[in-house]
Amino acid sequence: MLIAALSKTPEREKLMAFSKPYKVDHQGMLVSNAAIKSLADLKNKRVGVVKGATSRRRIEEKFPLMKIVAFENYYQAMLALSIGDVDGVSADKSILTGMVALWNAPRKKLIVTDGDLVFWVDLKSRTESSKRSDLKILDNNLSDEVYVIGVSKEHASWLKDVNAFLDQRSLEK
């Protein structure tokens, strides 16, 4: 069972079965350049996405002039944004919000992978003045992302209980 920021796509439907939707998020763009105020400002700019995420397809469909750079994970994308290798990073806004919070944390460990090698970068004793106040999630949404729970096809019978749980949770709100 996969419970994450998972949206249903035709490719994923070949691999798993899905619950009913339980949350709607929006694909957004995180930038660190104050001059970038909208998605239109990223024309001919480099934008990071994570391999396997729906972000790439949405950008290719709606903003073909953005230059896509694919990363293995969000940490690598965030590091590239912080050093200026990309002008934006696209993901669901809940993920982007978490990335900004992590980046502005007073102490964190950053994991960067290079093939089979893993590097731990310990970013110590950051002060309030060292926070990246220039990080901004643009107001524009690239798309709406409807989250579902995925289960392997051989366990599709579990969806009855999963959907009943989701129905119960929505009644409690």
C-alpha positions as CSV (number, residue, x, y, z in Angstrom):
1,M,0.0,0.0,0.0
2,L,1.3,3.5,-0.9
3,I,0.1,6.4,1.1
4,A,1.9,9.5,0.0
5,A,1.4,12.5,-2.3
6,L,0.2,10.1,-4.9
7,S,-2.0,11.1,-7.8
8,K,-3.6,8.7,-10.3
9,T,-2.1,8.6,-13.8
10,P,-2.6,6.2,-16.7
11,E,0.9,4.9,-16.2
12,R,0.4,4.2,-12.5
13,E,-3.0,2.6,-13.2
14,K,-1.1,-0.2,-15.0
15,L,0.8,-0.9,-11.8
16,M,-1.7,-0.5,-9.0
17,A,-5.3,0.1,-8.0
18,F,-6.5,3.3,-6.3
19,S,-8.8,4.4,-3.5
20,K,-11.2,7.2,-3.8
21,P,-9.7,10.7,-3.6
22,Y,-8.9,12.0,-0.2
23,K,-7.1,15.4,-0.8
24,V,-6.6,17.9,-3.5
25,D,-3.3,19.7,-3.7
26,H,-1.9,22.0,-6.4
27,Q,1.3,21.7,-8.4
28,G,3.3,24.8,-7.9
29,M,6.7,26.4,-8.4
30,L,9.3,27.4,-5.9
31,V,11.7,30.1,-6.9
32,S,14.5,32.0,-5.2
33,N,14.8,35.0,-7.5
34,A,12.6,37.9,-6.5
35,A,12.4,39.0,-10.2
36,I,10.3,35.9,-10.9
37,K,6.8,36.8,-10.0
38,S,4.8,34.3,-12.2
39,L,5.1,31.2,-14.2
40,A,5.4,33.3,-17.4
41,D,8.7,34.7,-16.0
42,L,10.2,31.2,-16.2
43,K,10.1,31.2,-20.0
44,N,13.4,29.8,-21.3
45,K,14.6,29.2,-17.7
46,R,15.7,26.0,-16.1
47,V,13.2,24.3,-13.9
48,G,13.8,21.3,-11.6
49,V,11.5,18.3,-11.3
50,V,11.9,15.0,-9.6
51,K,12.0,11.9,-11.8
52,G,8.7,10.0,-11.8
53,A,6.6,13.0,-10.6
54,T,3.7,14.3,-12.6
55,S,5.4,17.8,-12.7
56,R,7.4,17.1,-15.8
57,R,4.4,16.2,-17.9
58,R,2.4,19.2,-16.7
59,I,5.2,21.6,-17.5
60,E,5.8,20.0,-21.0
61,E,2.1,20.3,-21.7
62,K,1.5,23.9,-20.4
63,F,4.9,25.6,-20.6
64,P,7.0,24.0,-23.3
65,L,9.5,26.8,-23.3
66,M,10.7,26.0,-19.7
67,K,13.8,23.9,-19.8
68,I,13.3,20.9,-17.6
69,V,16.1,19.4,-15.4
70,A,15.3,16.1,-13.7
71,F,16.6,15.2,-10.3
72,E,16.6,11.9,-8.3
73,N,15.0,13.6,-5.3
74,Y,13.8,16.8,-3.8
75,Y,17.0,17.4,-1.9
76,Q,19.0,17.5,-5.1
77,A,16.4,19.8,-6.7
78,M,16.5,22.2,-3.7
79,L,20.3,22.2,-3.6
80,A,20.3,23.1,-7.3
81,L,17.9,26.0,-6.7
82,S,20.0,27.2,-3.8
83,I,23.1,27.5,-5.9
84,G,21.4,28.8,-9.0
85,D,21.7,25.8,-11.2
86,V,17.9,26.0,-11.8
87,D,15.5,29.0,-11.6
88,G,12.6,27.1,-10.1
89,V,11.5,23.7,-8.7
90,S,8.1,22.3,-9.4
91,A,6.2,19.9,-7.1
92,D,2.9,19.8,-5.2
93,K,2.6,22.9,-3.0
94,S,2.5,20.8,0.2
95,I,5.9,19.3,-0.8
96,L,7.2,22.8,-1.6
97,T,6.0,24.1,1.7
98,G,7.9,21.4,3.5
99,M,11.0,22.0,1.4
100,V,11.0,25.7,2.4
101,A,10.5,24.8,6.1
102,L,13.4,22.3,5.9
103,W,15.6,24.8,4.2
104,N,14.9,27.5,6.8
105,A,15.3,25.2,9.8
106,P,18.1,26.3,12.2
107,R,19.9,22.9,11.8
108,K,19.4,20.2,9.3
109,K,21.1,17.3,7.5
110,L,21.0,17.3,3.7
111,I,21.3,14.0,1.9
112,V,22.8,14.2,-1.6
113,T,23.1,11.0,-3.6
114,D,25.4,10.4,-6.5
115,G,24.8,6.9,-7.9
116,D,25.6,4.5,-5.0
117,L,27.3,7.2,-2.9
118,V,25.5,9.2,-0.2
119,F,26.8,12.4,1.1
120,W,25.6,13.9,4.4
121,V,26.0,17.7,4.6
122,D,25.5,19.0,8.2
123,L,24.4,22.6,8.0
124,K,25.0,23.8,11.6
125,S,24.1,26.9,13.5
126,R,22.2,28.8,11.0
127,T,20.8,32.1,12.4
128,E,17.6,33.8,11.6
129,S,19.5,36.2,9.4
130,S,20.8,33.3,7.2
131,K,17.3,32.1,6.3
132,R,16.5,32.2,2.6
133,S,13.7,34.8,2.8
134,D,13.9,35.0,-1.0
135,L,12.4,31.5,-1.4
136,K,8.8,31.9,-2.6
137,I,6.1,29.6,-3.9
138,L,4.4,31.3,-6.8
139,D,0.7,31.9,-6.5
140,N,0.0,30.3,-9.9
141,N,-1.0,26.7,-9.9
142,L,0.2,24.4,-12.7
143,S,-2.5,21.9,-12.0
144,D,-4.7,20.4,-9.4
145,E,-3.4,17.1,-8.0
146,V,-6.0,14.7,-6.5
147,Y,-4.4,12.4,-4.0
148,V,-5.3,8.7,-3.7
149,I,-4.0,5.7,-1.9
150,G,-2.4,3.0,-4.1
151,V,-2.4,-0.7,-3.5
152,S,-0.9,-3.5,-5.6
153,K,-3.4,-5.1,-8.0
154,E,-3.2,-8.4,-6.2
155,H,-4.5,-6.6,-3.1
156,A,-7.2,-4.5,-4.8
157,S,-9.7,-6.1,-2.4
158,W,-8.2,-3.9,0.4
159,L,-9.7,-0.9,-1.3
160,K,-13.1,-1.6,0.2
161,D,-11.7,-1.2,3.7
162,V,-9.5,1.8,2.7
163,N,-12.4,3.6,1.1
164,A,-14.6,2.9,4.2
165,F,-11.8,4.4,6.3
166,L,-11.7,7.5,4.1
167,D,-15.5,7.8,4.2
168,Q,-15.3,7.7,8.1
169,R,-12.5,10.3,8.2
170,S,-14.5,12.7,6.0
171,L,-17.5,12.3,8.3
172,E,-15.4,13.3,11.3
173,K,-14.3,16.6,9.8
